[in-house]
Every structure is written in structure tokens, then in C-alpha cells.
């Protein structure tokens, strides 16, 4: 259709007026609801058979987007959603159970800004309820916890949940940083603190918390808008739901009329669902159903597995009747978890309406990844593991074993002697929790219709998320489906900043923050017809990687190959990824491969974990940030506060230590330590922790089951600023553990920015020169190496981004040089607080060093 100039101008003016109207509104309340392991098409409004009237109503009175992407897994998706960055940039490249260095720290790092921090600075009251899962499972650093990342109030499980009726050991519920409910695997009679007459159930409880927070905010005198991040654990396994809802779905699967409409078994139901999706408009008319294969997990290294494709999923009609019975029971439980979640979201909607806050509240709903295929084809094998074969197949109701017996199958791990968790013994395992049951890959493939593969893969089945946006006061389009722009979780942060009318800061609390990767979705939500220019998006998880630009997508299950064997799909007519056309367009694959390689290096996805040098770091100081010595960041000076450090604070004047334990014994010949020193930081940057260079230190090694001091060639290990202080061993030491023992000065503390083993020889430092021209050139080169990356020229003066103290310390050090005292007398300054004259001093030195 061709637009006349007049109509084109009118359309532009209308869009500008709508956006202006949106931005002139008072700041809305914001609710982000995150489901856990929900499939793309589980909801009724995306074609599913599950009863979700609340979410369907929000979609009908708001917007649905058919191309919203997650990162494929729980922890990484949460990191991207909270920060607007790719997960590696936020420190959660994989999960939260290991620290493999920069990009894979396993905890939210300090290089990012969270939604809580950003919106709190915009005047919002900020709340979090539910599953956090971006902090280390054990001894999480303080900066990775919700109470320290901008949330005024939080009630959260810091790690995984894997239960509904109880709180598992190690998965305690914290309120504002203090334990509210202790984890106890045996406590199956837990009651809801808000409703003592009712059983505890996570979905109900997290909703109770959310409603309490919102009602308190709406009733306070300051009239702040609120931001709520509500992260349910539903419908993540284990399968646990209220009995009455489970029974309701069981009856459906026995109703002939219902079966005629919705289908019988996962094959028939997939076909009928696809037709509904086409009618709804949530998939293209030409969409086809792909074949879906089963998979199992294959180990890459300790703590890191990847999904490996096996054979096609069994046809429903080939299954024995007893297997059908069990799988239908599992699907009933899964459906019940989702309906329970929808019921609870309904409670929130009713509260907003009752409080008069409904019209000006933006609600976003997404899922953290595609539906899960964990625990095999059937979701915990039963009957003593008789179907636990990697290549086993069903034909006409009989099972034919094939391939290897899966000795690690879930049936061998149950608490019922290996008979498995079955419908007939449900009462005995109803509240076992943990890795007890899932719905299995057969039903998960149905949940992900019309895509293939599952959670953890980066084919569409693993990363496509349902997306609902509802904001009656501003989003005037009703029941609209946005099918052309494609979004990612990295877009949620910039969207909410846009909604709140604020800019993303490059610094927060005196720390530089990585720039946003995403783009605001608000213009596309305000005008669903708005076209989006092609943009590049990237994925990397386990060994699965992908890149998308426009309608082109490359994807692989083995990004460790060299070269990578990429599949290529045209998503304009093949989102089910059934027709690999990489052979037809090698030039497109080559270009996109280069873009992905650049991305992987830029965000620290590479080097991959198995290619890194792994160590465990411990410290004598409880709670010390030991991950700082594994992050790979290189300090520029000893006062470089941008680099995380292992601090001995609050210890003062004592003997402390930090140690490395390597995965396997190794031969070590030298060690270098980069000490932190706040003494030369500008006064306004000093934090009164009194962390300065230590008095002395020594190296110990674990040999013959005891710690022994290592003989070194240096008379005294160094404690110099702005460099690695190296010691060389008189003879190589073969050990698995090495300890650095540090003596702190009286009444002073200390810290470490970095530590190296097999440290190279020190660089030769060019000596000072008596010749002014030579000395000027020497300092010029030194200044360039030290300061060049962080200085901007402005109107003839130079200012330092953030007035960082490490540069002030460097300048103060140069200030004492006779050459500068003679050549640049105005450079001298006796102020205790250098910050007021800092720009002038820096201008003086740069003026002479150009």
C-alpha cells in the first residue's frame, strides 16, 4: 500500500502525539511478572488448552507479542531481564553454582545496574517477591542480593526453589536480607504466614507478599509509584498443585466432547493447537509443525552439561495404556500449576481495580525460557526404569530397548525403592519436592508448539516466550498482536526506563556501569503497526548458540566446533526451523558467524569455561568477595575502584589469608599479587575502611598434608603500589593448594585486586631522565598508558569520567617529580581534597604532554 505524503505526515504526527501523551502521563505503577519454564503456547491466548482467564483478559485488553526472546535458561534470563545486558555481561553466563571467571561468575556483578536500582533512583518504591536466582548458591556476595540491588522490600528465595508445598534445605526464604522461613526438607505441614489456616504454597505466598507490598505503597502519604518484580516458580518442576485443580484436568482428559475439540494425546493435540494458533494470529498462516527429538544431558566438565539430541519422540498411539495414564496425570498436574498462577494474578488485578490503580499500571508478563524437557521423555521414568534406554522406542504399545541403559535415570533416584512416582502412589510422594517429577519431553514439546527443542536450547522452542503488555491508560490498542518486531529480555530495562521517563546512567554509586544492550519497546507497544529496522540479537548457553538479524537466524548445538556448523533459517516463513538453508546462503552464514564471534568475545562468553584455568578461592574473612580474584579484570592502579577486590575489612592489624585450590595439582614457580590501596584516592572517594598496602606477606603451599612456607628468591615480598608484586620460588612447588598469608598494619585493613601464578618477569621500567625533553617523553608515554582510556577533551579542558581516584593517585605521585615542579609550577596543590582542583591539574599536565 502506498501512502501519500499527506497521509504519511499525518501518521507521523499521530505517532508523535501518542508518544508525547504517553510520556506526559504521571509515572505509572509497573509490574513485571516472570513465569518459570512456561511454554510458548501454554496460555489460552497463545493457543493452549489450559485455563488462564486472567492472562487471557490482559491480552484481550492489551497486547501480545509473538517474537519475545529469553536467553534459554532460568538464571541467565533473570540476569538479562534485570539489567538490560546479555547474561555474561551481568556475571551469570551459565548458572549460579560455579564461578568460572569473568562472564561466568555465577552471581550478579557490579558492572550492571538493576531495574530496582534504576527505578528507585527515578522515585519508585521498589519491591521483589519470588525466585531471585542470580546470586551464588553458596555464600553469595552481598552485591548480588535483592536487598542490596535497589529493592526497598524483598521476600525472595535467593537460589532455586524446586518445591511448592515446603521450603527445601538450602533454599531459605529471605525477607529484606534476613531469613523468614528456614528450609527443611521434612517439614511438609508448613502453613502460609499470611493465612495460618491454609497450607503453604509458593504461588499463593509470593502473591500474598506482592499484594501486601503494593497495598502499603498505595496507602502511603508520599504517593510514590511502585515497581513490583514478581518471579513465580510456577510451572517449574516438581509437579505440585492443589488437588482440586489437578482433578479438574484429569476429568477433562476423560471427557469425549473435550477430546474431540482439543485432541487426544500430544500428537493430535499439537495439530489442533497449531490450527488455533493460526486462527488467533500468534503464528504465521504457513507455519508447519517440526519433528521433535528427545535429548539427554551430556557432561562437558564438572558443573557444566549440555543437551544432546537423541531420537524422535514416541508417537502417542504407540504408547502402552499404562504409560498414557501416567503421562496424562503429569500433564494434569502441570496444567494445574499454571491455572493456580493465573488465579493468583487475578487476585492482583482485582486488588488494583479495588484501589483505583488498574488504569495506570503497566503489567508485563513473560516466561524465563521455553518449556523444560528435563527428566526424560516421560518426566521421571517409572516401573523400575524399564524404559530408561537412550535409543529405546515404542511400537504398537510395546517397548523395544535400544542403546545404552541410562544408569543415572531418575527412577533410580526416587525415595520409593525405584518403582517411580506414579499416579497410584501419588499420596506417598505428593510433597517430596526436589527433582521428583516433570511432565517430560513429550508434553514439553506440546507446550512449545509450534517450535522444536526445549529450555536450554537456543532453537525457538528454548527461547520463544509469550509476552503480554497491559496498560489501559496509555496502550489504547485492544487485543492487538505484534508479530513483526522481535524483542529480547535485554529490551525490558530500556522500556521501563522509557516508561518512567528517565535516562540510563553510565555511573551509579561511583561505579561505571556497562551500557545497555537493548532498545525500548515502548514505541512499538504504543503503535503496534510501527516497523522495526533489522537488529542483531545473540545467544550463547552451554554449547548452544545463535544469532538473528532481520529474518535470518543461525543456530547450532555445538559452538565448540571449529569451524561451527551453523544451521540457517528464514524466520519469515520458517520459525519452526524445519528447513536448513545454510548451503544455499554461505555468505550470510559467514557474515553472521563473524558477528557472533565478536559478540562472544565482547561479552566474555569466550573463552568457554572448559578452556579456562579453574580454581576455588577462599579467605580467612567470612563473606569476603573471593570471586574478585577470578574475574579476570586487570587493575590500572592500586586505587582502581572499578575493579572488584577481595577485602580484609573489617579485620585490622591482624594476620589474614586467601588461598587457591586448583582442580588438579600443578607445578608453581612464582606468584604475583596486586594490592589495593585507598590511601592515594581523593578524599571524597575514601570509604573509611582504611584498606591500604599490607605490612608484609608470605606464600605457603599445601605439601604432605600440611601448610609449609615457600622459600623465595626475594628478601622481602613486595608491597608496592600500581603493579603486581612478584616472588619467584627457589624451587618449583608441586601442590593443589597455595595460600597467601598477609600481615596488616596496626589499626588498618587491606585488600587484593589480583593474583597471578607463574607470573612473568617484571617489565623493565624506564628510569627518570635529567634531560627535560627525554623526561617529558617518558612521562607522556606513562600517562598515555595509564590514563588514555578514560579522558575526554571538552572546550580545551579535560575532565575525568567520574573523577576516579586511581587517576588522582597517579597524578599525585607524578606531582612529586622535580621535573614537574620545575616545568609546571601551577600543578602543585596542597589541598587535602583534590577533587575541586582535579580538572585544572589534569588540564595542566595534558597541555604539556600532548
N, C-alpha and C positions, 0 to 999 in steps of 0.2 A: 504494500500500500504506500503511495507517495503522499507526503504531507506538503501542503502549500506553505510558503514562507509565513503567511499569517497564522496558519494553524500551528506551525512549528513554534513560532514565537509565543503563541498563546499557551501551548503546552509547557514551555519552559517557564513562563511566568506563573502558571498554576502550580508547577512543582516547587518553585521558589517560595510561593505564598504558603503552601502546605508545610514546607520545611521550616519557614520562618514562624508559622503558627506553632509548630511542634516545639521549637526552641524557646518561644516566648512563654510557654506554659511554666507554671511553678514546677519545681523539681518533683517528679513522680516518685512514689514508692517503687522499689524494684524487688522482684522475687525471681531467683534463678533456681529451678527445680531440676535436679540431676537424678535420673533413674540409673540403675546398676545392671548391666547385661541385658537390657531390654532390646528385643529385635526390632528391625526397621518397621515391620508391618504387624506388630502385636496389637497396637491400638486399633480401635474400631475406625477411627478417622483416617487410618492408613491401610484399611482393608482387612484388619484382623477380626476374629470372631469373639474376642474377649470383651467382656462388658466394661467399658470405660466411659460412662456417660459424662463425667466431669471434664475430662480432657477432650472428648468429642465436642462438648459445648464450647470450650475455649477455642477450639479450632474453627468451629462454625461461626463464631462471633469474632474471630481474629484471622490469623494467617497460618498456613502450613508451608514449610519449605521442604522440597523433596531432595535437595542436594546440600545437606549439612553433614560435615565430616568430623569424626573424632580422630584420636590417634591410634585406636585399636585395642587399648588396654586401660584398666582402671586407673592406676597411679599416673601414667603419662597424660591421660586425658584430663585428669583433675589439675595437673600442673599447668597444662596449656589453657584450660578454662580460667583458672585463677589469675594467670599472668599475661595472657596475650602473646606468649612466646612458644616456640617449639619446645617440647618437653626437655630435651637435652640442655637447652639454654637455661632452664629453670632448675636443673640438677637432678631431674627424675627421668633419665633416658630409658630406664628399664623399670625396675620396681623399687621397693624400699627395704630390701632385705640384705643387700650388699653395697659396699662402697667401692667402686672401680675407678674413682678419679673423676676429673672434670667431665661433665656431661652425664655421668653415672654415679653421682654422689649418693643417691638414694634418699635425699631429703631436699625439700625446697631450699634453694640457696639465697644468698643476699644480693645477687646480681639482678633480681627481678623485683617487681612491685606487684602486690596482690590487689584483687578487687576490693578487699576490705580496706587496705591502706589508701587506695586511690579515692574511694567513695567517702571514707571517713574524712579525708582532707577536704572534700567537697561539701562537708556539712551534714553528711548522713549519719544516722545511728546504724551501726553495722552488726549483723547477727549471723551466726553459723550454727546449724543443727544437723547432726548426722555423721556420715563417714568422711573423715578428713583424708587419710591415706596418702599424704605427701610428706610424711615425716618418717625417719628411720624407725623400723620396728622395735629396735632396742636402743635405749639411750639416745633419743632424738635430740639434735641440737635445738636450743631454745628458739633460734630464729626460724625454725621450720614449723612452729606450732601456731594454731589459730589465734590464741590469746596474745601472741607477740607479732602477728601479721595483720593488724588493723581491725580485728573484730572486737567490738566493745563487749559483747557477750557471746559465749560459745558453749555448746554442750556437744561433745564430739567423742567418737572413737578415733584415736589417732592413727590406727593401723587398719587391717582388715577386720571384718565383723564375723562373717560365716556363721551366723546364728540369728534367730528371731525371738525365740521364747526365753532366752537366757543370755548372759554376758560371759563369753569364754575367757579363760585364764589368759592373761597377756593382752587382752582386748578391752581393758577397763574403759569405762565412760568417764570422761573428764568434764567438769564444768569450770570454765574460766581458769584452767590450769590445775585444778585440784580434783582428786578422784571423787566422783559422785557415786558410782556403783563399781565395786570390785568385781573382777572376773572370777568366776567359779564354775568349772565345768559340771559340777554335780548339783548345782542349785537350779533345779527345774521348776521350783514353785515361786519364782520371783514375781513380785507384784509391781504394777505400774505406780510410780511415786505420785503421779497426778490423780490416779483413780485406784486407791488401795483395794477396792473390791474386785478389780479386774487383773487378769494375768498380764505380765509384762509382754509386750510385743513391739519390736523395734519400730515398725512403721507407725503404730499408734503413738509411741513415746516421742519419736522425733517430731511428729506433728504437734503433740501437746506442747513441747518446748517451743516450737516455732510460733504457735498461737499466743503463748504467754509473752514471748518477746515482742511480737507485733502489737498486741493489745497494750502492753506497757508503753510502747513508743507512741501509739495513737492517743494515749491518755496523758502524756507528759505535757508540761506547760511550754517547753521550748519549741514544740511543733516541728521538730526535725523530720524530714522524710526518712524512711528506713530502707535499708538493703538487707535482704534475707537470702542467704545461700543455704538451701535445704537439700541435702545429699542423702537420699534414701539408699538403703542397701537392697531394696527390692528391685527386680526379682532374682538377684544373685542367689546361687545355691548356698546352703542346702534348701531343699523344698520343705518349707514350713509355713502353714497358713491356717486360718480359723477353719474348724471342721465344717461349719455350716456352708461356707463358700465352696470348699472342696466338694462337698456332697452335691451342691447345685450343679457343678460342672460335670460330675460323674453322671448325673441324671441326663444331662444334655447328650452325652455320648451314647446314651441308650435310647434316645428319642428318635424314632424313624423319620418323623417330619423334619426334625432338626438336621439329621444326617443327609436328607435329600437336599436341603438348602445349602448346607455348609460343607458337606463332604464326609467321607468315611475313611479315616487313616490319612497319613501325611501326604501320600501321593495325590489322592483325589482332592484333598483339602488345598494343596498348593495350586492345583489347576483352577479351582473355583475362586481361590483368593486372588489369583492374577486377574481374572475377569472382573472382580470387584474393584481392584486397584485401577484398572483401565477405566472403568466407569467413573470412579472418583476423580481420576486425573492425577494420581500420585505416581504413576509410571506411564511412559510413552505408549501410544496405541500399538506400536510394533514390537513391544517388549516380549522376549521369549524367556522360557524357563531354562536355566542351565542344568546340566548334570552336576550333582554334588557328591564329592568323595568324603569318606571318613578320614580321620587323621589320628595320630598319637604323638606324644611329646618325645623328642629325642634330645639327649643331653649334648650340649656344646662344651660346657665346663661346669664346675661346681657353682650352683646358683643360677645357671642360665640354660634354659631349654628352648627349643623351637618346635613349632608344629610341622610335622612331616606327613604329607598326604599318603594315604594307603589306597583303598579300593572304593568303588562306588557304594553308597548307602544301600541297604537292602530294600527291596520293594515291599510295600505294606502287605500285599496279598500273599507274599511268600513266607510271612512270619507265622509261627505256631500261635494258636489261640491264647495260650498262657502268656506268651510274650506280648501279644497285643493288649491283653488285660493289664499287664504291668505298665506298659508304656502309656496307656490311656490314663491310668491312675497318676502317673508322674505329670502328664500334661494337665490334668485337673488341678494338681497342687500348684503347678507353675502359674496357670491362669488365675487361681485364687489369690496368689501373691500380688498380681497386677491389679486385680479388682480391689483388693484391700488398699493398695496405694492410691488408686483413683478415688475410693471412698474418702480417704484422708485428705486428698487435695480438695475434694468437695467441701470438707469442713473449713478449710482455709478460705475458699471462695465465699461461703456463707458468712463467715466472720467479717470479711472485707465488705460485703454488702451491708451487713448489720451496722458496721462502723462508719458507713458512708465513704469508704476509701477505695471502693471497687473501680470506679471510673478512671481514677488517676493512679492506678498501679499497673506497672508493666510486669507481665509474667512471661518468662521464657522457660520452655520445657525441652530437655534433650536427654539422650542416653549416652553413657560414657563409652560404649562400644557396641558392636553387634552382639547377637545372642551367643552365649557360651556353648562350646562343644566339649567342655571338659568332662571327664569320666566316661568316655567311650560312647558307642552308638546308642546305648540304652540308658545311660546315666546311672552308673554303678551296676555292674553286672550282677546277676543273681544266679540261683541254683548252683552254688559252689564254684562258679566261674567256668561252667561248661561251654560258654560262648566266647571265652577270652582267648581268641586267636587273631593275630594280625591280619590274616587273609581269609578268615572264615566267612562262609557265605550261606545264605538261606535259599532253598529252592522248594517250592510247593509244601511249605510247612515243616521242612526238615532242615537241620543244620549240618553243613559239611565243613569240618575243621580244615584249616589251611594256614600255612605259615607257622610262625613260632608261637608257642604258648606265652601269653603275657603274664609272667610270674609276678609282676608288680600290679596286677589288676586290682580294682577296688574291692572286689568280693573277698580277697584275702586279707583285707584290712578292716573289715567290719567287726562289730562287737558281738556278733551273733554266731560265731563259730564258722563263718564262711558261707552260710546259707543266703546271705544278702538281705537287703532291706526290701521287703515285698509288701504288697497290699494286705495280705492275710496276717502278717505280723506287725502291722503298722503301729499298733499301740505300744509295742516294745521299743520302737526307735523314734517315735514322734518328736522327741526333744533331744536326740543325740547331738544334733548340730554338727559343725565342722564339715569335713569333706564326706558327707554321708550320701547325699543323693542330688542328682541334677536331672533335667528332663532328657538329656542325651542329645546326640548329634542328629538323630532322625527328626526330632521335633525342633531342634535349634535351626536346622535348615529351613523348616517351615516358617519359623519366626522371622527369618531373614529374607523371605520371599520378596522380590524375585531374584535375589543375588546368590552368589555362591561363596562358600567358605564362612569362617566364623570369627568370633572375637580372637584377637592376637594376630590374625592375618590382615594384610592391607589390601586385599581384594575388597570389592564393595561390601560383601557380607560382613566384613570385620569392622568397617569404618563408617558405613552409612547410618546416620542417626535420624530418627523422627525429630522434627523441630516445629514447635508451636510458639507463636508470639501473640500476645493478647494485651491490648492497651486501649480500652474504649475511647478515652478522651482524645487520643491522637491518631491511632491507626483506624481510619474510618472504613477501610475495605473490610467487608464481611465474607467469611467463608471463601477466602481467596487462597489459591495455591500458587506459590512462587516456584517455578520449575526450571528457570534458566540460570540465574546467578548461582554460583556454587560457593559455599561458605565452609569455614573451619572453626574449631573451638578457639583458635587464636583471634578470631573476629569478635568474640564476646566482650573482651575487655574494651577495645576501642568503641564498640557500640554503646556500652553502658557509660563510658566517659562522654560520648556524644549526647546521650540522653540526659546526663547530669549537667551538661554544658561546661565541661572542664577539659583542660589540656593534660596530656600525659607528661609528667616531669622527667627530665633527664637525670635529676638528682632527688633523693629522698632521704631525709635524716643523715645528711652529709655524706651519702654514698651514691656513686654513679650507678644508674640502672640501665640495663640493656634496652635499646629502643624497641618499640612494638613491632611485631611481625605482621599483625593482622590489619584489617580495614573495617571501618564502621559499616554495619549492615543497615543502619537507620534509614538512609536514603531509599533503599530497596524495600524496606518494610513500609515506609510512608507511601511510596509509589511502586506497587508490585509490578508495574509494566516497565520499569526502568531497566535498561540493558546494562550488562556488566562487561567491561573490557576483559580480554584474556588476562589471567594472572597465573602465576606459578605457585603450586602448593606441593609439599613434600611429606613423605612418611618414612620412618625407619623404626622398626621394633623387632627384637630378636634377630632373625635373619631375613625378615620380610621388609621390603622397601618399595616405594612407588613415588611417582611424580605426575602431576597433572598440569597441563596448560591448555586452556580452552577445552575442547572436547577430546584432546589427546591424553591418554594415560598410559604410562609404562609401569609395569609391576613385576615383581619377582618374589619367589620364596627362598632365594639363595643369593643374598647380596655379598656373600663371601667369595663367590666365584670371580675369576679374573680371566677374561672379561665377564661381566654379568650377562647372563642370558635373559634379556628383558622380553616380556610379552608386551604387545602394543594393542590398545583398543581405541576405537572411535566411540566415545560415550554418547554421542548424539543419537545413535541408533543401537548401541550395544552396551548398556550399563550392566547387563548380566555377565559380560566378559566371556562370551562364548566363541568369538571369532578373533583369534590372534592374527594380526596383520603386520607383525614386525618384519616379516620377509618382504612385504610389499613396500615398506617405507623405512629402509635402513637409515636414511638421512635424518628422519625425525627421531628415531631411536638414538642416534649418535648425539644429536643436539641435546635431547632431554637427559641422556646419560651424563653428559658433561655438567648440566645444571644440577643434577642430583649429586654428583661427586663434589661439586663446590659446596652445596648445602651441607653434606655430611661432614666435611672438614670444618666448615664455618661454625656449625652448632656443636661441634665436638661429639658427634655420633661416631666418628672415626678418630683415632684408631678404635676398633671394636674391643670390647672387654677382654676377649681371649688373647688379644695381641698386646695387652698391657702388662706391666710389672705389678703384681698384686701383693699387697701387704696389709696386715692388720696393725693399726696403731693404737696404743694405749698410753694413758698418762696417770701419774700419781694424783692428779687433781680431778676429783669426781665431777663429771659433766663438762670437762674440757672439750673444746671443738677439735677433736683428733682428725676429723676429715680435712681440716685445713692443710695437713701435711700430705694429702693425697690428691689435692685438686689440680695440681699441675701449673698453678699460677706462679709467675715469676715476679717477685717484688722489684721495684725500681730503686727504692731506698729502704732503710730500716724503719722509716716513719710512714711507709706506704699503707695507709688505712684502707685502701681499696681492696687489698688482698687479705683474705681471711687468715687468721692466725690461731695457733694453739697458745692460749694464755694460761699462765700460772696463777692469775688473780683468782681468789683473794689472798692466796698464800704470799707471805712476805718474809724475807730473811731466812727462809728455810731451804732445805735440800730437796729438790723435786726431780722428776724424771719423765721422759717419754721414751717409748720403745717401739720397735718394729718387729713384727713376727711375719716371716716370709712363708709362702705356701710350701716351699721345699728348702732344705738347707742350701746355702750358697757360700761362695768364697768372696770375702770382702777385703779390700786393700786400703780403703780410705773413706772418710766421711767429711761432708761439708755441712755447716749449719749457718742459716741466715737469721740473725737475731732481730727481734723487734725492739724499737727504741722510740718512745714518745718524747724523750727529753728535748729534741730539737724541733718538735712540732710547734706551730704557733699557739699562743696561749688559749685562743678561743677554740682550739681543736683538742686541747688536752682534756682527758676524761677523768683525771684524778685517780686513775687506777695505779699510777706510779709504776708502769711497766717500762723498765729500762734494760740496758745491756746487763748481763749477769756478772757476777764476780769471777766465776770460773766454771769449768765444766770438764767432764771426762767421759770416755767411752768404755762401756762394758759389753761383754759378749757372753752368751749362754753356751758354756762348754762343759762337758762332763757333768751335766745336770746341776750346774751352779753358775752364778754370775762371777765373772773374773774381769779385772781391769785390763784393757788392751794397751800394750806398750806402743807408744807413738814416737815418731822421729822429732816432733816439735817439743821444745822445752815446756811451753805452756800453750794449750789450745787457745786460739784467738777469740777475742770478744770485740772485734772491730765493727764499725757501722758500715752499712751500704755495700756489703759483699758477703759471699759465702766464706766462712772461716773453716779452712780445711785442716784436717790432721791425716797424716799418712802412717799406716801401721808398719812397724818394723818387720813384721812377717805377716803374710795373709792369714786371715782367720776364717775357718770353715764353721758356719753356725746358721741356725734358723732364727735366732733372736738377737737383736742388738739394742742396747739401751744407752741413752744419753742422760747422764746424771748432771744436774745443774745446781750450782750454789748461788742463791740470790743474795743481793746486798741487804744489809740490815734495814728493816722497815721499808723495803722496796720489793716490787714484784718483777715479773719479766714475761717474755713471750717469744714464740718462734714463728717465723714466716715460711721457712722452707728447710728441707733436709735432703741431702744427696748422698748416695753411696757410689763408690768407685769414682769419686769426684775428679775431674780433670785438673791438670796443673793450673795454677793461677795465671791469669793473663798478666803480661808484663805491663806495668803502669809507667807511662812516660813521665820522667822526672820533670820537676819545675825548671824553668829556664831563666837565666838572668837577662836574656835578651828580650826586651819588651815585645817585639814583633813575634818571636817564636812562642813566648808565653801567651800572647793573645790568641794565636792559632791553636795552642794546646787547650786553652780554656774554652775556646769556641767549639772545638770538636767534643770536648767533655760535656759542654752544655747541650749540644745537639743530641748527643746520645742519651742524656739524662732527661731532657725537658721537651724535646721536639714534638712529641706526640700530643701534648696537652696544652699547647699555647695557641691562642688565636690573636691575630692582629686586628686592632679596632681604632680607627681615627688616629693613627700614629702612635698609639699606646698599645701595650699588650696586656691582656688580662688573663688570669689563670682560671680555667673552669673550676669553680667551686673553691678557689683559694686553697688548694690541697697542701697539707703541711709537709709532705715529703719534699716538695719543691722549695718551700720556705727553709726547710732544714738544709737543703743543698746550697741555697744562696747564702745562708748564714755561715756555712762552712767556707765558702769562697770569700766571704766578706773579710776574713782574717788574713787573706793573702796580701803580702806587701805590694804586689803589682797592682791590685785593685785599689788599695788605699792611696797609692800614688796616682794612678791613672783616672780613677773615678771617685773623687772625694765625696761627692754628694751621695754616693752609695752607702756611706756609713750611717748607721742609725742606732741609737741607744734605747729605743722603745722596747719595753718588755713584750708588748703585744704588737707583733709585726704586721698584723693584717691591715691596719689603716694605711700604712705606707708601702704595702706589699707591691701594689701595681706600679707605683713610681719606681721602686727599687728594681723591679723586673724590667721596666722600660729602660732604665739607665744601662743595665748590663746588656740587654739585647741590642740597644742602639750601638754599642761599641763592638758587639760580637758579630754583626752582620758582615 
